[in-house]
Amino acid sequence: MDNAALKERILGLVPDAEYQENKQFLTFVIPPAKMHDLSLRLKSEPDMAFDYLFCLSGVDMVKFLEVVYHLESTTHKHQLVLKVRTDDRINGAVDTVCDIWRTAELHEREVYDLMGIRFNNHPDLRRFFLEEGWIGHPLRKDYVDEVNIVEL
């Protein structure tokens, strides 16, 4: 399946997905409520077979928080980027995909720790780098560290 066919396939599965022009990857913004179901289909349907989540990261876009998923099919050699956004900066949450791609488990813990985005149904969502009593999420643009005077 080429990129044009893959684009049409994803837009057929999630008509309200937003396609973003990108020179390197096919990129889509997916509504949070549809991410988990789409992920299941992307991995399990033989013509797509996205069996490898090679990167999962959190991004603070000031007006919203975003989780970015980089996927690859090792069978078909195609790649894809999915993004999920949350406007809730206090209790932002998206569904976990670690039940689909095992590699997501630690990536999601890292995003939770440093960005504060929760992952619903994650089996072990706790701090990854910082100690349990740490206040705040250091990779957010509004984070202020009075002790170490780190400001962005």
N, C-alpha and C positions, 0 to 999 in steps of 0.2 A: 504494500500500500504506500503510495507516495504522499507527500505532505498535503497536497490539495485534497486527496481522498480522505486522509486522516482528519483534516480540518472539517470537511463536510460531515464525516461520521460523528465527530464530537459535537458539532452544532446540532446534529440530528438527535443525539442522546440528551443534550442539555440546550434546548433552544434559547434559553435566556442567558447563556454564557456569553461573555464579551471577548471577542477575538482581539488581540493586540499585535500589531505589526512588530516583528522582531527579525533581524537578519540571521540570527543563529538558530533560534528555536521556534517552533509553533508555540504560542503563548496564549493562554485563556484565563480570564477571571471567572471563577465558578461561584455561584451562590453557595454559602456555607451549608445550607440544608441538603444540597445535592452532591457535595464533595465525596462523601463516603460511598454512596451508591455508584457514582461514576468511577471511583477508584476500583471498586470490585469488578466492574465491567472491563475497565482498561486492563486489569491483570488477567482476568479469567477468559475473556473472549479470544479465541485462537488467532484471529486476524489482526489483533492489536498486541496482545501478550506483553504488556509492560510489566516485566518481572523484576525490574531493578530500580529502586528509589536511590539515586546516587547523591542527592542533596536535599535537605529540608532546612529552611532558614526562616527567621522572623525579621520583619522590616518595619520600622516606625516611619510612617509617611506623614506624621503630624496629625492629619485629620482622621486617620484610621491606622490600625495595625494590620499587617499582612503576613500570611504564611505562604512561602513559595516552595513548590515541590518540583524537583527535576527528575524526570522519569526516562527510562530507556527500555526498549525491547531488545534483549540480547539475541533473540531469535531473528527479528526482522530488521534490526539495526536502525530503528528510528527513535527519535528523542522528542520530548514534550515538556513544557513547563505549565504547571497549573498554579494559580494564585487564588487564595481565599482571604477575604477581608472581614474585619470586624470594626465597627464604629465605636464599640464600647471599650474605652481605654481603662476602665476600672475593673470590669469583670469580663473582659473579652475571652471568648471561648470558641473553639471549633472541634469537630469530632476527630478522634484519633484515627490514624490509618495504620497503626502498628500491628493491628490484627491482619492487615493485608500485606504490608511490607515490614518485616521484622526490624529492618534497619531504622525504621522511623522511631522506635522506642526511645533510644538515647538522643536522637535529634530533637524529638519533642520535649524531652526533659531539659535540654539545653535552651530551647526557645522559651519554655516556661520560666526557667531560672533567670535568664538574662533579659527577656522581654515582657514576661508576665502574662503571656497568652496561655490560657488553660486548654487542655485537650480532654474533651469529654470521653469517658470510658477508657482512659489510659490505665493500664494495670499497676503502674508504680510512679505516679506523678509527684515528684519531690525535687528539691534543689539538686543540681548536678555539680556545679562548681563552687557555689557560695554556701556558707554555713546556714543552717536552718533559721537562725535569728536575724539574718540580714534583712534590712528594710529597703525596699525598692528594687528596681530592675535596671542595672547599669547601662544597658544598650539602648534605652529609651532616650529620646531627644530631650525630654523634660526632666531627666534624672540630675539631681544635684548631690554631690558628695561633699559635705561640709568639712569632713576630716582631711580628705586628700585633695580637696579643691579641684575636682574634675568637673568641667562644664563644657557643654557643646554649643 
